[in-house]
Amino acid sequence: MSEYALLNEKVDLKNAKIIAAGIDSGAANSKVTILVDGQPYAFSQVKTRTPQESAFRAIDTVLTKTDLRLENIHSVVATGRGRAQIPFAHRTVSEIVCAASGAVHVWGPSVRTVLDAGGQSCRVIHCTEKGRATDFLWNDKCAAGIGRSLETFADLAKKDISEIGSMALEVRDFHKLGDFCAVYAQSEALDLLRSKVPLEDVAAGFHQAMARRISTLVARSGLKKDFVIIGGLSKNPAIVNWVESNLKVASLAPKTGWDPALTVALGAALFAHSHCRRQSPEG
């Protein structure tokens, strides 16, 4: 389900006082979350082509599910690597602070470490019980593109990213790949496939190598409990399983009905909502 739009029909739009939106312009996907008086109302995700085009497509995709138009949204906050290129955003906020705010909003005030594992980058964020980011560590260039490499591998195998992860978990004896560089690991995996090594074995080796790379990043940052994983790779069971195994800690389980890939967009929407409240005469 790489592209979708969803609507929470339990939210009352008729008497809404504040309608706020957050858009996360990521390297692989662009996501939108709309809040109505602070309650999650509508969501969308589309593949990123260019930041501007994908932002318009993401917001249009979700608005077609609602009775809203863009001008009905009181505040739009953009985040993510393409945030500066979104013309309808009223302000921009770093994805670091949005990830922390969104994660604590979803999982609660016990969260202290957030692993945001996305298409192009992985980052580890420490936060307070109120969702304020206090420290973060970004991947180095050799670990860049882990998510996109796994998506490319899944596309070549004609499998969904979660399906290829489930397949990888079923294998116990497989080729171990180097974890120094995501690009080299992907090349090594493709060479094994060309050599007729079974897809399941290669998938297991590739996933374990990328999980080791991610785990090293988290360990370097100094893991603090409670721990959550967000971003696209949070839906890959092999990555989650092996990261938890390597770190010897269990992450908080995904919330029922919530897509962890939307967490940063939610954080942006929360900042948009908060800004409107501060500007309102009622406070």
N, C-alpha and C positions, 0 to 999 in steps of 0.2 A: 504494500500500500504506500507507494512512494509519493503519489499525489492524491489529495482528498480534501474535502470540506465537510465539517460537521457543525451541527447546531444543537444547543441545549434548549429544548423547547420548554423546560420548566421555568426559565427566566422570563419575567414579565417586562416586556419592552415598552408597553404603553405609558407607564408612569416613570420611566427612567429619568433620572436627574443628571447622571454623568455617564457618558459613553466614551470609553477610552480604548485605544488599540496599541498593541506592540507588534513590531515586525522585526524578525531576526533574519537578516540578509546573510545567509551562510554560503560557504563555498560550494556545497553540494545541493542544498535545499534552502528555500526561503519559506519562512513560517509566519503566520499571523495569528494572534490571539486578541479577541475583542471582549472587554469586560463591560457589563452593564451594572452600574452602582457597585462595582467591586466584585461582581459575580461572573465567573467564566460563562460566556454566552455563545461564542462562535470561534471556529478554528479552521485553518487551512494550511496545507503544505504543497508546494510545487517545486519542481526541479529548477535549480538556478541556471539561467543562461547568461544574462547580464544582470547586475544588481537592480538597475532601474526597471527593465522589462519584467523581471521576475517579481519585483515588489508590486507592480501594478497588477500582474496576473494573479498573485496571491491574494491581494485585497479584493479584486474583482470576483475571484472564485468564491470567496466567503460571503461577499455582499449579495451575490445572486441567491444565496440560501436564506436571506433575511429580507426585511422590509426597509433596510437601511440604505442610505447613499453615503458616499465618502464625506460629503459636507455635514452629515448628521453626527459625525464622530468629533467630539469636542477636543480631543488631544491624541496625537499619534507620536509615539517614541520609536525611533529606529535604533537597532543595535546590530552587531555582527560586522564582518569584514567589509561589507558593502554599504554600511549605514550612511556614509556621507553622500551617497549617490541617489538617495531616495527623495524626490522633490516634494512629496506630499507630507513628509514627516515634519512636525513642529520643532522637534529637538532630537538630539542623539545622546545615547548613553552607552558606556562600555559594556561589552558582553560579559566581562568579569563580574561587575556589580549586578547585572541582570540575572546571571546564573545563580548567584548567591541568594538574591531576593526571591527568585522563582522557586528554588529548591526548598527553602525554609517555608515558603507559603504552602507548598504541596505536602512536604513530609513532616513539617513541624519544627519547633525550636530546638530540638536535640541535635539537629544536623550541624556538623562542624567541618566536614570535608566534602567537597563536591568535585567529582571527576566528570568533566565535560568532554566527552569523546565524540568528536564530530568528523566531518568528511575530510577536512584539510588539516585540522590541528587537534591536539589534546591539551587540556590545561587542568591543573589541580588548584582548587580555590578553597581557602579556609575562611570561615565566616562566624559571626556571632549568632546568638539565639534570635536576634531580630533581623537576621538576613543581611547584615552589613559585611561586605568582604574585607578581610583584614590582611590577607596575603595571598599570593598566587604564584604558580610556576608554570611556564609555557614549555611545550616540547621544543627540543633543538631541531635543527634542519633535517637530521637523519631520521627523526621520528615523524616528520611531517607527511601528511597524505596517507596515514594508516587507514582511515575510513574509506577514502576514495579507492585505495588499492584493493580493499576487501570488496567494495562494490563492483569494481572492474572484474575481479575474480569471479564474483557471483554471476555477473552478466555473461561472462565467457562460458560458465557452467550452465547458463540458462536457469538459474535458481534465484529465489528471493534471498536477501541478505540474512534473514532469520532462518530460512530453510537451510542455507549452506552452513550456518552455525550449528544447527541441530545435527546435521550430517557429520560435522567435524567431531562433535562430542561422542559419537558412537564408536569411534575408532580408538583402539588402545595401543596398537603398534604401528608407528608411522615414521616417515622421514623427518628428521629434525632440521629445520632451516635456521640460518643465521638471523639474529635479531638486531644487528647493528644498524641496518638501514632498511626502511620500508620499501624503497624502490628496488634494492638488491634482492630482498626477500621475495618480492613479487616476480622478479625476473627468474629467480631460482625456482619458484613454484611453477611458472609457465614452462620452463625447461623440463621439469619432471613430468608435466602433463604430456609434452611432446614425446617424451621417452616412454609413454604408455603406462606410467605409474597410475594406479587407480585414483579417480577423482577424490574419493573419500579420504585416502591417505594424504594426498597433497593438501586438501582442505584442512585436515587436522594439523599438519605440520605448519602451515601458513598461519592459522589462527593462534596456535600456541606461541609461535615466534612473536607475533604482534602483541599478544597478551603479555609476554615477558617484557617487551619494550615499554608498554604502557605501565606495567607494574613497577618498573625501575623508576619511571617518572614520579609515580605516586609515593614510592618509598623515599625518594630524594626530597620530596616536599615535606615529609614528616606527617604521616597519616594520623588524623585525629578522628575519634568516633563522635557521633554517628556519621556514617559514610554513605553517600548516594552516588549513583552513576546516571548521568543524563546524556543527551545527544543521541545521534543515530545509532552508535555502536552499543548503546544500552539495550537495544532490542536484539542484539546478537548473543544467543545463549552461551556459545563457546567462549567468546571474549569475556563475558561477565563471569562465567564459571572459573576460567583459568586466572583471571585477575584476582578474584577472591581467594583462590587456592594459593597463588603466589604470595599474596599479602597476608594470608592466614586470618582473614576477616570477612564477615558477611556484610554485604551492602544492604541497606533498607530495601524491602521489596517494592516493586512498582505499585503505585496506587491504582486500584481498580478503575478502569475507564479513562485513565490519564496516559497520554503519550509522552514519555520523558523527553522526546525530541522537541516538544513545545515549551519546555521549561524556561528557556532564555527569552522566548517571545512573551511568555507570561510575565517574566520579570520586567520587561520593557513596558508592558501594558500596566503593570502595577505602578511604575514610575509615572506613566501618563495620567493614571487615575489620581495619584497623590498630588500631582501638579495642579490638576483641576480643583481638587478639594482646597488646596492652599489659596487658589485664586477666587474661590467662591466666598461671597459675603457671609454665608452660613458657616464657613470653615470646614 
